[in-house]
Amino acid sequence: MTSTPAILTERLTKRFGSRTAVSGATFEIPRGTVAGFVGPNGAGKSTTLRMLCGLVRPTNGEGFVLGQPIREPHRYLARVGALIEGPAFYAGLTGRENLEFAATLARVSFDRIPGVLDLVGLSDRAGDPFRTYSLGMKQRLAIAQAMLRDPELLILDEPTNGLDPAGIREIRDLVRAIASLGPTVFLSSHLLHEIQSVCEWIVVIERGGLVYEGRTAHLLAGADQGFVVGTDDRADLETIVQLARGAGHDADFRDGRVHVRAPKEYITELSRAAADRGVVLTEITPVQASLEDRFFELTGRDS
Amino acid sequence: MSAAIRAELVKLKRPKMLAGVMGLMIALSLLATTLAFALTNSDASSFNEKRPGAVTLGLAELGKANGATRGFLIGAGFAGVVVMVTFAVSFASEFGTGTIRNLFLLDPRRLRVLGGKFLALMGFAAVGFAVAEVTSIATAAIVAGIRGIPMHEWTTLEGVRTAVAAYGSVMVAAIGWAILGTFVALVFRSVAVALAVAVAWVFPLENILHNSWSGADKLFPGLLLQGIGVGTGGAVSWTQAVLTWSAYAVVFLGIAALTLVKRDVTA
């Protein structure tokens, strides 16, 4: 493994006329990670991914993929697999013929085709015309094509778009299976729960600019929302509220319990103080913010 | 570029595609040749100066060394338009369906990819026209036999030379039509717009302008290609028509290449 990041952008900017699609985005994706790329519609995710794949030229700034400048995509695209904005294949060709077309153009041996078809679970339908595929199958074929070159970096733009829950689950499992093979995966999605469950690294953009980059766990840890305390007696809950507020923490009633917004370290102190007052705690449950909560906090949007 | 050519052949060599395109070429050739030989009654040919390619062949003309390929040239005149439409649709639909993204993700050297596609399609057209010419000559021989048209000059060295020259003329014109179709496809990136612009310019507009300005057939790309395709050059010599069209080719290909390389792929 080399030390250069899989993806590095520095003040990457793209303007289409007077509209700024991406504004000075600076982030990096370490090699070997499964990274999520999150942002509202129109935030500039697809434009950023297109720039990384050499389809769109940056207006300003720089980007590097596998250590190579994005203005020279021929220097790195042979080591990258990508699905950008939905699967696009020749409708009259079968799945296998579409992969043969891609393999020929990419100078990849046809020997790779059975393996990638098997990986995405399309071996049985490979001989059927692409036009007869369901959306989930089309997405999987696109991922198969992206895997043809055994890439070091896999870029997937909204691979679960338009899929039903079963299809989403298939793609999620597929991404996990691919990640276990070793490549860096950079995955954009609207489905924050999917990103949270699959990605260890996350980049959040909003209105073309970077909002957060780093480990998903750090993002969620930063969103520690305290804990919930339960007692058998409602009067004891009043005591808990008084104790917490007396210690300088917010506390209020929630669903017959008390929600204390304090660090986890305060749990011990609260337990001791409650015991001193003769209050028995029947429940102490940490409240963990979801990625969705953090996303709306970071982007300043209402859920 | 060889990978791009071979990739395009993956699509073109499918049995359905082969049968469809070759069937169309054979049908056009059969129709044009049968009509050219079956319908003429006079000895002399007539040539409409204002409409290159609009030749009424005489019986005496059909019996000459170049008689065997006259039907082929007439049919190929129509096939030229088919070539333009095919190239326009083939290239523009890559943008319409988003497959252009795939092409450039698989090989980011854009000129190489689409250059290979152009050459593969051109090769396919070359085979199609060869099949059409063979079909036409065979049909001509059958109909000429029925109508009593002498065929001995067809098999002379001059007859063979004109057959080869006819194929050359058709292919030169086909390359021109293909460049025109590719040009509008890459500039407009939409099948509907590319076809509308190309067909509207080449047919109604050029002919309307030609009706009021006689010099149009010496200058306009569509009229020039019609003249080149039938082997006469129309209002100018064949060589002059080809030279004029070469200038068009340089301009069209230059603009197409520039837009291809410089413009973002947002499809």
Interface residues (C-beta under 8 A of the other chain):
Chain A: R50 C53 G54 L55 V56 R57 P73 H74 L77 V80 A82 I84 E85 G86 A88 F89 Y90 A91 G92 L93 E97 E100 F101 A102 T104 L105 A106 R107 Q145
Chain B: A3 A4 R6 A7 V10 K11 R14 K16 T97 G98 T99 R101 N102 L103 F104 L105 L106 D107 P108 R109 V113 D264 V265 T266
